[in-house]
Amino acid sequence: MKAAPATGWQPVLAPAIVRRHDRVRGADLLVLPERVVVLTGRAALVVGLCDGTRTVPAIVDELAGRFPGAPIVTDVPPFLDRLRKEGWLR
C-alpha cells in the first residue's frame, strides 16, 4: 500500500489515462487502457485541476473559492488519494 500523499504532492493523470468529454453521454470520462470511468458531479472539475502544477492544498483552495460552504477540505483530498491508489493519478 502506498503512503498518504504529502501536502507537496502535485497530482497529474497517469500517462495511460486520458480525460475526455463524451458528447453522447453528456459526461466527462477517464479513459483507461481496459475500461472507462464516468466522472459524476464535480469530479471532472476536480480531476481537471490535477495538471501537475497545483498541490492538493492549492486545488482545495481553488475549489473552496469557487464553492463557498461546500465540504471541499474534507472531501477532495480523500477523493484524490483514492484516485492515486487506483493508479489513475501520480
C-alpha positions as CSV (number, residue, x, y, z in Angstrom):
1,M,0.0,0.0,0.0
2,K,1.3,3.5,-0.9
3,A,1.7,6.1,1.8
4,A,-0.7,9.0,2.0
5,P,0.4,11.8,-0.3
6,A,2.4,14.7,1.2
7,T,1.0,18.2,1.0
8,G,3.5,18.9,-1.7
9,W,2.0,16.3,-4.0
10,Q,1.1,17.8,-7.4
11,P,-1.4,15.3,-8.8
12,V,-1.5,14.6,-12.5
13,L,-3.2,11.9,-14.6
14,A,-1.1,8.8,-15.1
15,P,0.4,8.5,-18.6
16,A,-2.0,5.8,-19.7
17,I,-5.1,7.8,-18.6
18,V,-7.0,10.2,-20.9
19,R,-9.7,12.6,-19.8
20,R,-12.3,13.5,-22.4
21,H,-15.9,14.6,-22.7
22,D,-18.3,12.2,-24.3
23,R,-21.0,14.2,-26.1
24,V,-23.3,11.2,-26.5
25,R,-23.4,10.6,-22.7
26,G,-23.0,14.2,-21.9
27,A,-20.4,13.2,-19.4
28,D,-16.7,13.6,-18.7
29,L,-14.7,10.3,-18.7
30,L,-11.4,8.9,-17.7
31,V,-10.4,6.5,-20.5
32,L,-8.1,3.8,-19.1
33,P,-6.4,1.0,-21.1
34,E,-9.2,-1.5,-20.5
35,R,-12.1,0.5,-19.1
36,V,-13.9,3.8,-19.0
37,V,-14.8,5.7,-15.8
38,V,-17.6,8.2,-15.9
39,L,-16.9,11.2,-13.7
40,T,-20.0,12.4,-12.0
41,G,-20.9,15.5,-10.0
42,R,-17.9,17.8,-9.7
43,A,-15.3,15.0,-10.1
44,A,-14.4,16.2,-13.7
45,L,-13.7,19.7,-12.3
46,V,-11.5,18.3,-9.6
47,V,-9.6,16.0,-12.0
48,G,-9.3,18.9,-14.4
49,L,-7.3,20.8,-11.8
50,C,-4.8,17.8,-11.5
51,D,-2.4,19.1,-14.1
52,G,0.8,18.5,-12.2
53,T,1.3,22.2,-11.4
54,R,-1.0,22.5,-8.3
55,T,-0.5,20.9,-4.9
56,V,-3.5,19.3,-3.2
57,P,-3.9,22.4,-0.9
58,A,-3.9,24.7,-3.9
59,I,-6.6,22.6,-5.6
60,V,-8.6,22.7,-2.3
61,D,-8.1,26.5,-2.1
62,E,-9.2,27.0,-5.7
63,L,-12.3,24.9,-5.2
64,A,-13.2,26.4,-1.9
65,G,-13.1,29.8,-3.6
66,R,-15.5,28.6,-6.3
67,F,-17.8,26.7,-4.0
68,P,-18.0,28.5,-0.6
69,G,-19.5,26.4,2.1
70,A,-19.0,23.1,0.3
71,P,-17.1,20.4,2.2
72,I,-14.1,20.7,-0.1
73,V,-11.5,20.3,2.7
74,T,-12.9,17.0,3.9
75,D,-14.0,15.6,0.5
76,V,-11.3,16.5,-2.1
77,P,-8.1,15.2,-0.5
78,P,-9.5,11.7,0.2
79,F,-11.0,11.6,-3.4
80,L,-7.6,12.4,-4.9
81,D,-6.0,9.9,-2.7
82,R,-8.4,7.2,-3.9
83,L,-7.6,8.1,-7.5
84,R,-3.9,7.8,-6.7
85,K,-4.4,4.4,-5.1
86,E,-6.3,3.2,-8.2
87,G,-3.2,4.3,-10.2
88,W,-5.1,7.0,-12.1
89,L,-3.1,9.9,-10.6
90,R,0.6,10.1,-9.9
